[in-house]
Amino acid sequence: MHLFGDSSAAVSRAYLVPGVRRLPGAIFWAVVVGNAAAIVWLWVHGGNLSVAKTGDLLTSAARLTGLLGAYSALLQVLLLARIPWLERSTGLDRLTVWHRWNGHACLYLVLAHVVLSVYGYALLDKISLPAEISTMLGGGVYPGMITATIGTALLVAVAWSSIVIVRRRLRYEAWYAVHLSAYSAIALGWFHQIPTGNELVLDRIAADYWRALYVATLALLVVWRVLVPLASAFRYRLRVLDVLDEGAGVVSLRIGGRRLDRMKARPGQFFIWRFLSRGRWWTAHPFSLSAAPDGRTLRITVKALGDHTSRFHEIATGTRVVAEGPFGVFTADERRRAKVLLIAGGIGITPIRALVEELDGDVVVLNRALADEDIVFAEELDELANARGFRLEHVIGDHATDEGRELLSPAHLRELVPDVDDRDVFLCGPPAMTSAVEDNLRRARVPRNHIHVERFAL
Ligand SMILES: Cc1cc2nc3c(=O)[nH]c(=O)nc-3n(C[C@H](O)[C@H](O)[C@H](O)COP(=O)(O)OP(=O)(O)OC[C@H]3O[C@@H](n4cnc5c(N)ncnc54)[C@H](O)[C@@H]3O)c2cc1C
């Protein structure tokens, strides 16, 4: 069906879909805010507002920050539990951004909880801070405090590893391994919450509600991060069919399996791929589909950029593959306007190459590359442009030069595509490129809600 053909049904579908698609995200936030309100109510109900002394005030604030800190830790898990309806309405990239901000909130709340608890109880017990710390860790008065302290230390380690400068120095896999310890941090924190949390220790319904939050989070995590990927590995039986050298350090893999039409993958989406061969099975990487899925095979195209991707050409045909997905909202469903501009930077051509197979009407593709020999899919793109009738322009030049810096500037964009501000724009590439071009598009007066971006970084 032509999305922007004469059929008014097709046009109204195009305008309706985004609102309907975002509904699960809105419901998710309603549940999140509702539970946060319930937690604050538990705290108020626990008598925390009627405080007389400074020590009481501090310990009351410590309870609230503790409850909300633990709750935001559960949200951290849920945001990246790969829950399909949440992912489809929001996009894994946006969920990753929310995860980052919520991670900050979680860390500050937990640290505030620790500082306020120690200081508040030291004032109430009329003892020094070291003496209060020793009482707390002693275990006799406050159960579960040693495990909670280890959990807090793990959370700090996760935050430390995520600070951008540190992360750039760490290997991605090392950062990821530290990140996994956040699950242990949450589990370790659990042991002191019901035994020592005033709101929970005195009220059975409140304690059951608190347990239910943990059980629900664990259930969603196990279902979507463990059971569903395992089930789809058995269901689809993916294997590498062939490996094709595309030149310039780029390799395409065609992957086959059973009943792939049931995956319901769309052009523009990506999977998280795990290749079950020696030295590879333990890491999983995101790659977009580089051709529209035909129900029998999937294709990805990978540029050698690091230790994993530079060994892609060594993957043997027949290698078993586990793919988590499809993920992403960089699809034709985002289109609201009759005219479309697609901009690719380097290997960012992969989802754009798949998308143009699905987009009809007035379509322009700008393909940004450093040099002619770096253009990926040169022939394929020419053939597709002829067959589907879209305009294709390669924008070539090194951005490190003065001339190169002007490429895809607002003026250059308007020169290449005079009606750029009248189009939906799909933009994909490395993070620095997408940020710069997104900025230029805004300066060329393309409204924010008509710019759809896929950044090759989670
Ligand atoms: C949604 C999405 C779609 C992508 N599609 C493509 C594509 O079609 N073709 C392509 O060539 N590249 C694609 N990438 C980029 C690709 O995932 C990285 O280049 C690759 O994972 C780098 O792995 P490496 O070990 O070789 O490099 P490294 O040098 O280890 O990593 C380079 C950078 O890649 C990122 N990265 C590394 N490992 C992972 C991982 N396991 N998960 C997430 N990010 C990681 C990190 O930001 C890291 O700093 C995509 C990325 C994303 C987020």
Ligand as a Chemical Component Dictionary entry (heavy atoms), coordinates in Angstrom:
data_LIG
# 
_chem_comp.id                   LIG 
_chem_comp.type                 NON-POLYMER 
_chem_comp.pdbx_formal_charge   0 
_chem_comp.three_letter_code    LIG 
# 
loop_
_chem_comp_atom.comp_id 
_chem_comp_atom.atom_id 
_chem_comp_atom.alt_atom_id 
_chem_comp_atom.type_symbol 
_chem_comp_atom.charge 
_chem_comp_atom.model_Cartn_x 
_chem_comp_atom.model_Cartn_y 
_chem_comp_atom.model_Cartn_z 
_chem_comp_atom.pdbx_ordinal 
LIG C1  C1  C 0 21.155 0.991  17.047 1  
LIG C2  C2  C 0 22.538 0.719  16.473 2  
LIG C3  C3  C 0 22.662 0.234  15.183 3  
LIG C4  C4  C 0 23.924 -0.006 14.646 4  
LIG N1  N1  N 0 24.027 -0.474 13.369 5  
LIG C5  C5  C 0 25.235 -0.683 12.830 6  
LIG C6  C6  C 0 25.370 -1.178 11.491 7  
LIG O1  O1  O 0 24.394 -1.435 10.792 8  
LIG N2  N2  N 0 26.627 -1.367 11.016 9  
LIG C7  C7  C 0 27.736 -1.094 11.759 10 
LIG O2  O2  O 0 28.863 -1.294 11.261 11 
LIG N3  N3  N 0 27.649 -0.607 13.018 12 
LIG C8  C8  C 0 26.435 -0.416 13.570 13 
LIG N4  N4  N 0 26.354 0.052  14.859 14 
LIG C9  C9  C 0 27.580 0.324  15.619 15 
LIG C10 C10 C 0 28.141 -0.987 16.149 16 
LIG O3  O3  O 0 27.236 -1.564 17.093 17 
LIG C11 C11 C 0 29.480 -0.752 16.852 18 
LIG O4  O4  O 0 30.359 -0.202 15.897 19 
LIG C12 C12 C 0 30.074 -2.051 17.327 20 
LIG O5  O5  O 0 29.288 -2.586 18.365 21 
LIG C13 C13 C 0 31.501 -1.786 17.782 22 
LIG O6  O6  O 0 32.014 -2.955 18.381 23 
LIG P1  P1  P 0 33.591 -3.241 18.464 24 
LIG O7  O7  O 0 33.816 -4.173 19.596 25 
LIG O8  O8  O 0 34.119 -3.672 17.132 26 
LIG O9  O9  O 0 34.235 -1.837 18.711 27 
LIG P2  P2  P 0 34.726 -1.166 20.066 28 
LIG O10 O10 O 0 35.972 -0.387 19.724 29 
LIG O11 O11 O 0 34.775 -2.141 21.183 30 
LIG O12 O12 O 0 33.544 -0.173 20.361 31 
LIG C14 C14 C 0 33.383 1.037  19.670 32 
LIG C15 C15 C 0 32.122 1.695  20.232 33 
LIG O13 O13 O 0 30.986 0.907  19.837 34 
LIG C16 C16 C 0 30.052 0.809  20.916 35 
LIG N5  N5  N 0 29.912 -0.604 21.299 36 
LIG C17 C17 C 0 30.879 -1.536 21.417 37 
LIG N6  N6  N 0 30.383 -2.735 21.772 38 
LIG C18 C18 C 0 29.051 -2.543 21.894 39 
LIG C19 C19 C 0 27.971 -3.384 22.271 40 
LIG N7  N7  N 0 28.160 -4.659 22.580 41 
LIG N8  N8  N 0 26.716 -2.844 22.325 42 
LIG C20 C20 C 0 26.507 -1.541 22.043 43 
LIG N9  N9  N 0 27.487 -0.693 21.668 44 
LIG C21 C21 C 0 28.737 -1.183 21.595 45 
LIG C22 C22 C 0 30.609 1.632  22.063 46 
LIG O14 O14 O 0 30.038 2.920  21.991 47 
LIG C23 C23 C 0 32.074 1.708  21.784 48 
LIG O15 O15 O 0 32.637 2.878  22.293 49 
LIG C24 C24 C 0 25.090 0.268  15.419 50 
LIG C25 C25 C 0 24.953 0.750  16.719 51 
LIG C26 C26 C 0 23.699 0.977  17.242 52 
LIG C27 C27 C 0 23.574 1.492  18.639 53 
# 
loop_
_chem_comp_bond.comp_id 
_chem_comp_bond.atom_id_1 
_chem_comp_bond.atom_id_2 
_chem_comp_bond.value_order 
_chem_comp_bond.pdbx_ordinal 
LIG C1  C2  SING 1  
LIG C2  C3  SING 2  
LIG C2  C26 DOUB 3  
LIG C3  C4  DOUB 4  
LIG C4  N1  SING 5  
LIG C4  C24 SING 6  
LIG N1  C5  DOUB 7  
LIG C5  C6  SING 8  
LIG C5  C8  SING 9  
LIG C6  O1  DOUB 10 
LIG C6  N2  SING 11 
LIG N2  C7  SING 12 
LIG C7  O2  DOUB 13 
LIG C7  N3  SING 14 
LIG N3  C8  DOUB 15 
LIG C8  N4  SING 16 
LIG N4  C9  SING 17 
LIG N4  C24 SING 18 
LIG C9  C10 SING 19 
LIG C10 O3  SING 20 
LIG C10 C11 SING 21 
LIG C11 O4  SING 22 
LIG C11 C12 SING 23 
LIG C12 O5  SING 24 
LIG C12 C13 SING 25 
LIG C13 O6  SING 26 
LIG O6  P1  SING 27 
LIG P1  O7  DOUB 28 
LIG P1  O8  SING 29 
LIG P1  O9  SING 30 
LIG O9  P2  SING 31 
LIG P2  O10 DOUB 32 
LIG P2  O11 SING 33 
LIG P2  O12 SING 34 
LIG O12 C14 SING 35 
LIG C14 C15 SING 36 
LIG C15 O13 SING 37 
LIG C15 C23 SING 38 
LIG O13 C16 SING 39 
LIG C16 N5  SING 40 
LIG C16 C22 SING 41 
LIG N5  C17 SING 42 
LIG N5  C21 SING 43 
LIG C17 N6  DOUB 44 
LIG N6  C18 SING 45 
LIG C18 C19 SING 46 
LIG C18 C21 DOUB 47 
LIG C19 N7  SING 48 
LIG C19 N8  DOUB 49 
LIG N8  C20 SING 50 
LIG C20 N9  DOUB 51 
LIG N9  C21 SING 52 
LIG C22 O14 SING 53 
LIG C22 C23 SING 54 
LIG C23 O15 SING 55 
LIG C24 C25 DOUB 56 
LIG C25 C26 SING 57 
LIG C26 C27 SING 58 
# 
